[in-house]
Amino acid sequence: MRKYDGQVPDNDIFSDILDEIENGEDIDEMFITTDDIINMILVEYYIFKTPVEEICQDWDLTEKELYDLLKANPITPEELEELRKYYYEE
């Protein structure tokens, strides 16, 4: 799985998302990291081909924030295949 080592353009976005997840009803015992969130967004964008507007709405991002995240986290074809396998197996 990919690790990003602080490449996220605005960590406050992910801090807010993690806070929402921690306060959610369905995710009491699940530990989700910033890397997991970035990977989920990358999967939605590159693999599921989810429309930008929907990703932004689902993750409470602006289009600029989404594109900044994608630019800050380039993905190779090999990494994309690894993500595809990981998320289709879960």
C-alpha positions in Angstrom: 0.0 0.0 0.0 1.2 3.5 -0.7 2.6 5.7 2.0 2.8 9.4 1.4 5.2 10.8 4.0 3.6 14.2 4.4 2.9 14.9 0.7 -0.7 16.0 1.4 -1.1 19.6 0.4 -3.4 20.4 3.4 -3.4 18.1 6.3 -6.3 19.9 7.9 -8.7 18.4 5.3 -7.7 14.9 6.4 -7.7 15.8 10.0 -11.4 16.9 9.6 -12.2 13.7 7.7 -10.6 11.5 10.4 -12.5 13.4 13.1 -15.7 12.7 11.3 -14.8 9.0 10.9 -13.9 8.7 14.5 -17.2 10.1 15.6 -19.2 7.9 13.1 -21.4 5.1 14.2 -20.2 2.4 11.8 -16.4 2.7 12.3 -16.0 2.2 16.1 -13.1 -0.3 15.9 -11.6 0.6 12.5 -8.3 2.5 12.5 -8.1 4.7 9.4 -4.9 6.7 8.6 -4.4 9.6 6.3 -2.7 7.2 3.8 -5.9 5.1 3.8 -8.0 8.2 3.0 -5.7 9.3 0.2 -5.8 5.7 -1.2 -9.6 5.7 -1.1 -9.8 9.0 -3.0 -7.2 7.7 -5.6 -9.3 4.6 -6.0 -12.5 6.5 -6.5 -10.8 8.8 -9.1 -8.6 6.5 -11.1 -10.2 3.1 -10.7 -13.9 3.6 -10.1 -13.9 6.8 -12.4 -16.2 8.5 -9.9 -17.1 12.0 -11.2 -15.0 14.8 -9.6 -18.2 16.5 -8.3 -19.2 13.4 -6.5 -15.8 12.8 -5.0 -15.7 16.4 -3.8 -19.1 16.0 -2.2 -18.4 12.7 -0.6 -15.1 13.8 0.9 -16.1 17.5 1.6 -13.4 18.8 -0.7 -13.3 21.6 -3.3 -12.3 20.7 -6.8 -9.0 22.6 -6.2 -8.3 20.6 -3.1 -9.0 17.4 -5.0 -6.7 18.3 -7.9 -4.0 19.5 -5.4 -4.2 16.1 -3.7 -4.0 14.3 -7.0 -1.0 16.4 -8.1 0.8 15.9 -4.8 0.3 12.2 -5.0 1.2 11.0 -8.5 0.6 7.3 -9.0 2.5 4.9 -11.3 0.7 2.2 -13.3 2.2 -0.4 -10.9 0.9 1.4 -7.8 -2.5 1.8 -9.5 -2.6 -2.0 -10.1 -1.7 -2.6 -6.5 -4.5 -0.4 -5.3 -6.9 -2.1 -7.7 -6.1 -5.5 -6.3 -6.2 -4.4 -2.7 -9.6 -2.7 -3.0 -11.2 -5.4 -5.1 -10.1 -8.1 -2.7 -11.6 -6.3 0.3 
